[in-house]
Structure formats: C-alpha cells, structure tokens
Amino acid sequence: MLVLAALLAVFLLDVALHVVLLPFYLFPLVLATSFTTPRQQGAMVAATLALAVLSGLRWSSPGSLDVWLRLAAIALVALVSIILSMLRHRREHQRLWAMHHYQLLAENASDVVFRATCEGVTEWISNAVTKLLGWQPEDLIGQPFRHFVHPEDLALLQQVDDAFRRGERRHFRLRVRHRQGGHRWVGVNARGVRDDVGRVVGILGSWNDIQAEVVAEQETARALSRLAATLDSLLDPHVVLQARRDDSGTIVDFVYTLANAAAGKYNFLNADELIGRSMLELMPAHRSTGLWEKYCHAVVSGEPLVLDDFTYPHDIRGETRSYDIRAVPFGDELSITWRDITERWERFRLLESSEEEFRLLARNSSDVMVRIRDNAFAWVSPSLTAALGWTPEEWISRPIREVVHPEDFAAFMDRVRAINNGESGAVSRLRLRAQDGLWHWVEVHAGPYRDDQDRIDGLVASFRVIDREVVALQRLEHHAHFDELTGLLNRREVLQRIDARQLPMRRAGRQTAVLFCDLDQFKSINDNYGHAAGDHLLRAVAERIRGCLRHEDLAARLGGDELLVVLKGVKDLECAAAVGEKIRRVVEDPVATPFGQLKTSLSIGVTLALPGESSEALMARADGAMYEAKKLGRNRVFPIGASV
C-alpha cells in the first residue's frame, strides 16, 4: 500500500507541478520487487504503466517517439521486476519448505536433535528426548543443559562448551539424568554455529542412546579382568598370539596380545613388555625348529596343537630346553601354554638307570609318579597324598578302574594297551577320584617301564592336578560359542553354523526355518526396573524358548533383546509359523522375578532358508518379517516366503 501511495504521489506531483516525472515512476515499481508477491507485483506493474501512459499523453503527442521510448523502458523494467519478484518468491517458498522439511526430520528422527545458546541453554529439542530420557521437550527448553548432566561429567561439558564457543565440532559421551531417576549414557555430536559474518551464535547437535554400548564395554572390561586374573594364577606360562597377515592373506608373523605373569617371568620380561612384540623378532628360532609352521597350520586348520617333549633352543635363555606345548586356535588368534619339562625328562632318564634313584626322585617330586602293572597300581609316590588325599598304600594293588572316571576309562586303557605293545609314551588328560570322592582333572605323562632285559613290564607315569587350567580353557571355549547371560548360542556361533551349511537343504519335503524374535517394550522394563530385572527376564524367556524346541533345533541370542531360532526339518512355512506361535504364547505368560511379576511379549519374523543362501541374506529377510510384526502391533508372528 505504501508503494502504491508513492506511485500516486509521483503522478500527482507530475500533474500539479507541470514537470515531466515519467522516469520516476520506476522507483516505486523497483522498490516493490523486494517484498511483493508476483500477483501483487503484476498489479503494481499495471498501475505504473497506466499512470505512465496518462502522464505521457499529457505532456507529448500520442505519436511522439519520445513517449513510446519512455513507455517501452518502463515496460521493460516492469517485466524484469515481475521476473525478479517471481524468483524471490520461489526462493522464499523453497526456504520455508526446507525449514519445514528439516524440522519434520528432526522431530521424527530416532536421535535427539537440539539447538542451544552459546551459554548452553536449550532453545529447542526434538520429541525423541521423551523416549530416551522421559522428559518432555518443554521440560528442557529454557533450561541450562548442565542441570541435567551427571556431576562427574560437568568438567567435560565445560571443556566442550568452550570448544563450541570457538565454533568447533565435538563428539563425546556423558551421562544425562532420566526423568524416572538415575542417569543414562548418551553420545553427543554437536558444533558451534556461525552466522553470516562468522560469529558463533549457538550450538546445534544431536544425542543418541549408547547405554547398552557402555554397559557392554564395562562388562567386557570386567570379563577381561577376570580372565587376566585367572591366567596370572596359572603356574605355567600362557600367551595369546595374533596372526599378522600380508595383503595376500598369508601369515607373516605373530604378535603377542596377551601374556600372564608366568610367561613374562620365564622370558625375563614383565608380561606387559611382551604385549605388541613380534614373535619372530623376539624368538627367531621358531622358524628353524619348525614350530612356526605348526603354529600357522593350527590357525589355518583350526585344529589344536599338541607337542610333547619338543626341543627348542630358547632365544632369550640361550640354552636348548624341552617343552610340552599346547595351542588352541580361535579365529586368527592362538592360545598357547607351555611347560618346561627339561628337568623332568632328565629325572626320567635317571629313573631308567636305577630304581632306587627313581624312588628317591619320586619322593621329592611335586608330580605324582606311579607304576602300573596288570592294570593295577604297583607303586605310587608319596606326593599322591598332597595331590588327591590318598596315601600310597591305599592305591597299591588297587585296579585303576576304581579311580579313573568312567567316561575316561576306555580311552585311558587304549593308551595303556598301546604302551604295553611298544608304542612310545603319551600325554593325556583324564579325571581321577580323590579320597573325598570328588573328581579332579590331571595331566598324565606315561611311557613303558622296561626291566633289566629291556622288556616292557607295565608302564610308568606321572601326573599333576590341572583343575584350574581345564576350567580356564573350558571357560574360553564356552565363551567362544555361547552367550554368557542366557546360555544360548552367541551370534557368531549360530551364523557360523548357518554358513557352514550344517543346516539341511530342501529334501524329502523338509526345510529349514529361521525365527527372528525381538522382545516388545524391553527397554521400558530396563528403564523401570533396572538392568538386573531385564537380565532375569531374558534368561526366563530363553529357557521358555528352549522348552519349545527339539534337540536338533538351535536357539541363539544375537545381542540385546534379539533372539534367533533355527528349526531343522520343518514341512513348510505354516509349520514354522505354528512353532513361532507356540513360542509367542509361552513367552507371553508373566515371569516371577525378585522385582515382581514382569510381563513381555515377542514379535517374531518367520522365513525359510534357500539352498546355498548366506546367513546375512537369511537374517535380513527374517529381520524384515519381525519388523512387519512390530508394525502390525507387536506380540505376533509374521511369516514371509523365502522367495520374497
């Protein structure tokens, strides 16, 4: 309206002052271009042209070339002004649409998006904060963020706030107070925002929930600490080697990644000094003795390595020693334990030359030494009492069957017969009964006993109790295959079994089905009752699922609250879905816990495996089916065909 008034003012001055002001009609027109809509600008152009024509006719003849040139100039400027107005209006519309679009993205993102002042006061925050921390956006808007941060993290917050004021970007994590009490770990990615002239005018960023990640890190740290304490308690040296490969995948070296105190002491180093060292640089004799090739073969084949009385010129000790070596591969790593048996085998050689020396040596040995004849104990060293509680007299003439565990007896007798038939000595592990009735794992070194005529007259053996070593190895083996919380297979193990084609292909009308299970609203149980309650519920759900399966079926925990069931030999997808429905109904019943009755449900996606299909493709399809079950309202089974 003001611009139109200005245009009329120019026209009135033109008429009243008797002065030709035709060029001045352009000023209101050009001014209107900066804020009018295209339609308004069109009206302005029409008014300008009309008044300009009236003015031109007043001062000149209609056919005057000067009038037409001036009007043509005004018309050209008018056309340009309409185009400029349209371009400005389009840019403004795009800007508003983009702002609306980005706001919708922020409102619907799973991460919490926020904007704050340079002083750390929240100006805006997305609705995702309610799901993450229980707060409504209005609870935080206008409040300093530090009021919600764990006191131990305030110093870190001050450091990053200083960085934001310098316009820098920071990625960090801290604990934020939950509306229901307690704090939750979040990952923050934010930066200082600058205006057109480069001044920092605020902070823009996002949070994401990393509570499970931090808890997993803490659990892993505790597990590694327990493992390190267990290994350090072993008398024998123990190390873990990581294979180092070249670009072609060939193993070119091993690096020490773990070493117990005994390993460091044996090599005249601290255990920490071994970590990160190259095996070939520290002990190059591994190549010349063939031990290197044996280690590589163990890693490539996945087969355990057992070496007895292995002679090795020790690089650090500077002398040749004899060792019993045990190595167990897991992935590209090799868990190795060795025992220096140089002195012990020297004692055995002395034993062969004199039975009296044998007895004297046996009496002073910490290992238990026995002589076996006709499948009974003919002689036992006094160290038996310290090891198993028996007196030597209680074993002499006793059949070995009475003290060897029934499950180990047949294999041990095979070794006894082999030695009696002239085979060389052997090392084996078995369980022996102690005087109190308990069974203990022992490592037995056995060989033939020869009389003065060099005839085999039974065998001689030594053994020592290795309960702790066996438990440590069993724990390592169990952790490699099973989930510690639920006892189900872990993610890596079940995927390996699928990829190794241990599942039957389609034949005789039987197929393999995969059920991808996810607990509904499990996060709310953790939030409301704590993670101990959630763990209790997960164990109960796992046990109920196991109760619904046959012996040949598999159940695994993939992580968090995601579970996987593999059904072997099902008739069709409908049968697999029926098993899923059975599982769903069983899990739906409330679970009695120390925290009260807890109730959950399962959303289950069901699909059939295709011949030769990878575990990733199979899992992705089952996972997609599970999310369809979630979309349909949770607590249901959603089957999806294998061809989908």
Secondary structure, 3 states (H helix, E strand, C coil): CHHHHHHHHHHHHHHHHCCCCHHHHHHHHHHHCCCCCHHHHHHHHHHHHHHHHHHHHHHCCCCCHHHHHHHHHHHHHHHHHHHHHHHHHHHHHHHHHHHHHHHHHHHHCCCEEEEECCCCEEEEECCHHHHHHCCCHHHHCCCEHHHHECHHHHHHHHHHHHHHHCCCEEEEEEEEECCCCCEEEEEEEEEEEECCCCCEEEEEEEEEECHHHHHHHHHHHHHHHHHHHHHHCCCCCEEEEEEEECCCCCEEEEEEEEECHHHHHHCCCCHHHHCCCEHHHHCCHHHHCCHHHHHHHHHHHCCCEEEEEEEEEECCCCEEEEEEEEEEEECCEEEEEEEECHHHHHHHHHHHHCHHHHHHHHHCCCCEEEEEECCEEEEECCCHHHHHCCCHHHHCCCEHHHCECHHHHHHHHHHHHHHHCCCCCEEEEEEEECCCCCEEEEEEEEEEEECCCCCEEEEEEEEEECHHHHHHHHHHHHHHHECCCCCCEEHHHHHHHHHCCCCCCCECCEEEEEEEEEECCHHHHHHHHCHHHHHHHHHHHHHHHHHCCCCCCEEEEEECCEEEEEEEEECCHHHHHHHHHHHHHHHHCCEEECCEEECCCEEEEEEECCCCCCHHHHHHHHHHHHHHHHHCCCCCEEECCCCC
